[in-house]
Amino acid sequence: MLSEEAFDFKRCFGVPAEHALRQSDLPLATRGLLAPRRWEHEEYDSDGNLVAVYESWVRNGDSLGFVKYSPFGWVLSISGQSPRFPPPKPRLRLGKAA
């Protein structure tokens, strides 16, 4: 069973040593059924300003996937890919008019 202690979130997210990382909500599945599967964290700089918000989840049973947002909600990074090059959207197929 994976728990918050199973991941070094600060290292996984690349948070600078002088910044604080705080869990901002209780993980889902805390009702005693399964280990937590999703977390939210907030990153603060040394002056206490909110720098980023993270959503993370267990991926493939033992790795961590995450999205990093700016305080304004903009996607700053996605684990394993660049937010500048999101996955391509499927092309729409035009049907024949009846």
C-alpha positions as CSV (number, residue, x, y, z in Angstrom):
1,M,0.0,0.0,0.0
2,L,1.4,3.4,-1.1
3,S,1.2,6.3,1.2
4,E,2.4,9.9,1.3
5,E,5.6,8.7,2.9
6,A,6.3,6.4,-0.1
7,F,7.2,9.5,-2.2
8,D,9.6,12.3,-1.6
9,F,7.3,14.9,-3.1
10,K,9.8,17.8,-2.7
11,R,12.3,15.9,-4.8
12,C,9.8,14.5,-7.3
13,F,8.4,18.0,-8.0
14,G,11.9,19.6,-8.1
15,V,11.0,22.1,-5.3
16,P,14.0,24.3,-4.2
17,A,15.4,23.6,-0.8
18,E,14.4,27.0,0.6
19,H,10.8,26.5,-0.4
20,A,8.1,24.9,1.7
21,L,5.8,22.2,0.4
22,R,2.5,21.7,2.3
23,Q,-0.3,19.2,1.6
24,S,-3.4,21.2,0.9
25,D,-6.1,18.6,1.1
26,L,-6.7,15.1,2.4
27,P,-5.9,12.4,0.0
28,L,-8.8,10.6,-1.7
29,A,-9.5,7.1,-0.6
30,T,-8.8,7.8,3.1
31,R,-12.0,6.0,4.1
32,G,-9.9,2.9,5.0
33,L,-10.5,1.2,1.6
34,L,-7.2,1.8,-0.2
35,A,-4.0,3.7,0.1
36,P,-4.2,7.3,-0.9
37,R,-4.1,7.7,-4.7
38,R,-4.2,11.5,-5.2
39,W,-2.7,14.4,-3.4
40,E,-2.6,18.2,-3.7
41,H,0.3,20.2,-2.4
42,E,1.1,23.9,-2.3
43,E,4.6,25.3,-2.8
44,Y,5.6,28.5,-0.9
45,D,8.8,30.5,-1.2
46,S,10.9,31.6,1.8
47,D,8.7,34.8,2.2
48,G,5.5,32.7,2.4
49,N,4.2,33.5,-1.1
50,L,2.3,30.8,-2.9
51,V,4.5,29.7,-5.9
52,A,2.8,26.7,-7.3
53,V,0.0,24.1,-6.7
54,Y,0.6,20.4,-7.5
55,E,-1.9,17.6,-8.2
56,S,-0.3,14.2,-8.0
57,W,-1.4,10.6,-8.3
58,V,0.0,7.1,-8.2
59,R,0.9,5.9,-11.7
60,N,1.6,2.3,-12.7
61,G,1.3,1.2,-9.1
62,D,4.6,2.7,-7.9
63,S,5.5,5.9,-9.7
64,L,4.2,9.4,-9.2
65,G,2.5,11.5,-12.0
66,F,1.8,15.2,-11.4
67,V,0.7,18.5,-12.9
68,K,2.3,21.7,-11.6
69,Y,0.1,24.9,-11.8
70,S,0.9,28.5,-11.2
71,P,-1.0,30.3,-8.5
72,F,-3.3,31.6,-11.3
73,G,-4.1,28.1,-12.5
74,W,-1.8,28.0,-15.6
75,V,-0.2,24.6,-16.3
76,L,3.5,25.0,-15.7
77,S,4.6,21.4,-16.1
78,I,3.3,17.9,-16.5
79,S,5.3,14.9,-15.3
80,G,7.0,13.3,-18.3
81,Q,6.1,15.9,-20.9
82,S,6.3,19.6,-21.7
83,P,3.1,21.6,-21.3
84,R,4.1,23.5,-24.5
85,F,3.7,20.3,-26.5
86,P,0.5,18.6,-25.1
87,P,-0.7,15.3,-26.6
88,P,-2.3,15.9,-30.0
89,K,-6.1,16.0,-30.0
90,P,-7.8,13.5,-32.2
91,R,-8.9,14.8,-35.6
92,L,-12.5,15.2,-36.3
93,R,-13.8,13.1,-39.1
94,L,-16.3,14.7,-41.4
95,G,-19.2,12.5,-42.2
96,K,-21.1,12.5,-45.4
97,A,-24.3,14.6,-45.4
98,A,-27.4,12.5,-45.6
